[in-house]
Amino acid sequence: MGIGCRGNVVSVSGDSEVRRRLLEMGFCNGATVEVIRRAPLGDPIEFRLRGYHLSLRGEQAKHVTIAQT
């Protein structure tokens, strides 16, 4: 997803620890996510999710599947 794009979380994958951590941060099915910006080299990525801003490394973000709206 590009900067400014929005979408809804479809699924969260990964091993149990990574998946649990992402779910605790709010990446639950149906949650609306917006890409705010990326670091100059593309990692980390800042998201707006459930009223707050959250930055994830690309390695973490690849476990979240988002359907663009």
BABA-481501 format. One record per residue (C-alpha): residue number from 1; residue in three letters; chain; x, y, z. Coordinates in Angstrom, 1 decimal, always signed. Example, Ala and Ser with C-alpha at 12.3 -4.5 7.8 and 13.67 -1.06 7.14 Angstrom:
<recs>
+-----+------+------+--------+--------+--------+
: pos : code : unit :   east :  north :     up :
+-----+------+------+--------+--------+--------+
:   1 :  ALA :    A :  +12.3 :   -4.5 :   +7.8 :
:   2 :  SER :    A :  +13.7 :   -1.1 :   +7.1 :
+-----+------+------+--------+--------+--------+
</recs>
This chain:
<recs>
+-----+------+------+--------+--------+--------+
: pos : code : unit :   east :  north :     up :
+-----+------+------+--------+--------+--------+
:   1 :  MET :    A :   +0.0 :   +0.0 :   +0.0 :
:   2 :  GLY :    A :   +1.2 :   +3.5 :   -0.8 :
:   3 :  ILE :    A :   +1.3 :   +6.5 :   +1.4 :
:   4 :  GLY :    A :   -2.2 :   +7.8 :   +2.2 :
:   5 :  CYS :    A :   -3.9 :   +4.5 :   +1.2 :
:   6 :  ARG :    A :   -6.5 :   +2.9 :   +3.5 :
:   7 :  GLY :    A :   -7.7 :   -0.6 :   +3.9 :
:   8 :  ASN :    A :   -9.1 :   -3.1 :   +6.3 :
:   9 :  VAL :    A :   -7.3 :   -5.9 :   +8.0 :
:  10 :  VAL :    A :   -8.2 :   -9.3 :   +6.5 :
:  11 :  SER :    A :   -5.9 :  -11.6 :   +8.4 :
:  12 :  VAL :    A :   -2.9 :  -11.7 :  +10.7 :
:  13 :  SER :    A :   -0.4 :  -14.5 :  +10.3 :
:  14 :  GLY :    A :   +3.0 :  -15.5 :  +11.7 :
:  15 :  ASP :    A :   +4.2 :  -17.6 :  +14.6 :
:  16 :  SER :    A :   +2.0 :  -17.4 :  +17.7 :
:  17 :  GLU :    A :   +4.2 :  -14.7 :  +19.4 :
:  18 :  VAL :    A :   +4.3 :  -12.4 :  +16.5 :
:  19 :  ARG :    A :   +0.5 :  -12.9 :  +15.7 :
:  20 :  ARG :    A :   -0.4 :  -12.2 :  +19.4 :
:  21 :  ARG :    A :   +1.7 :   -9.1 :  +19.5 :
:  22 :  LEU :    A :   +0.1 :   -7.7 :  +16.3 :
:  23 :  LEU :    A :   -3.4 :   -8.5 :  +17.6 :
:  24 :  GLU :    A :   -2.6 :   -6.7 :  +20.9 :
:  25 :  MET :    A :   -1.5 :   -3.6 :  +18.9 :
:  26 :  GLY :    A :   -4.9 :   -3.5 :  +17.2 :
:  27 :  PHE :    A :   -4.5 :   -5.3 :  +13.9 :
:  28 :  CYS :    A :   -7.7 :   -7.3 :  +14.3 :
:  29 :  ASN :    A :   -9.9 :   -8.4 :  +11.4 :
:  30 :  GLY :    A :  -11.9 :   -5.5 :  +10.0 :
:  31 :  ALA :    A :   -9.8 :   -2.8 :  +11.6 :
:  32 :  THR :    A :   -9.2 :   +0.2 :   +9.3 :
:  33 :  VAL :    A :   -5.5 :   +1.0 :   +8.6 :
:  34 :  GLU :    A :   -4.0 :   +4.0 :   +6.8 :
:  35 :  VAL :    A :   -0.4 :   +4.3 :   +5.7 :
:  36 :  ILE :    A :   +0.9 :   +7.6 :   +7.0 :
:  37 :  ARG :    A :   +4.6 :   +7.5 :   +5.8 :
:  38 :  ARG :    A :   +7.6 :   +5.4 :   +5.3 :
:  39 :  ALA :    A :  +11.2 :   +6.0 :   +6.4 :
:  40 :  PRO :    A :  +13.6 :   +7.1 :   +3.6 :
:  41 :  LEU :    A :  +14.8 :   +3.5 :   +3.1 :
:  42 :  GLY :    A :  +11.3 :   +2.1 :   +3.4 :
:  43 :  ASP :    A :  +11.6 :   +0.7 :   +6.9 :
:  44 :  PRO :    A :   +9.8 :   +1.3 :   +9.3 :
:  45 :  ILE :    A :   +6.3 :   +2.2 :   +8.1 :
:  46 :  GLU :    A :   +4.0 :   +4.4 :  +10.1 :
:  47 :  PHE :    A :   +0.3 :   +3.5 :  +10.2 :
:  48 :  ARG :    A :   -2.8 :   +5.1 :  +11.7 :
:  49 :  LEU :    A :   -4.9 :   +2.5 :  +13.4 :
:  50 :  ARG :    A :   -7.8 :   +2.8 :  +15.9 :
:  51 :  GLY :    A :   -7.0 :   +6.5 :  +16.5 :
:  52 :  TYR :    A :   -3.3 :   +6.3 :  +17.1 :
:  53 :  HIS :    A :   -0.1 :   +6.1 :  +15.1 :
:  54 :  LEU :    A :   +2.0 :   +3.0 :  +15.1 :
:  55 :  SER :    A :   +5.3 :   +2.2 :  +13.4 :
:  56 :  LEU :    A :   +6.2 :   -1.4 :  +12.3 :
:  57 :  ARG :    A :   +9.3 :   -2.8 :  +10.7 :
:  58 :  GLY :    A :   +8.7 :   -4.4 :   +7.3 :
:  59 :  GLU :    A :   +9.4 :   -7.9 :   +8.8 :
:  60 :  GLN :    A :   +6.4 :   -7.4 :  +11.2 :
:  61 :  ALA :    A :   +4.1 :   -5.6 :   +8.7 :
:  62 :  LYS :    A :   +4.4 :   -8.5 :   +6.2 :
:  63 :  HIS :    A :   +2.3 :  -10.7 :   +8.5 :
:  64 :  VAL :    A :   -0.7 :   -8.4 :   +8.2 :
:  65 :  THR :    A :   -3.0 :   -8.8 :   +5.1 :
:  66 :  ILE :    A :   -4.9 :   -5.7 :   +4.2 :
:  67 :  ALA :    A :   -7.6 :   -5.3 :   +1.6 :
:  68 :  GLN :    A :   -7.4 :   -1.8 :   +0.1 :
:  69 :  THR :    A :  -10.6 :   +0.3 :   +0.2 :
+-----+------+------+--------+--------+--------+
</recs>
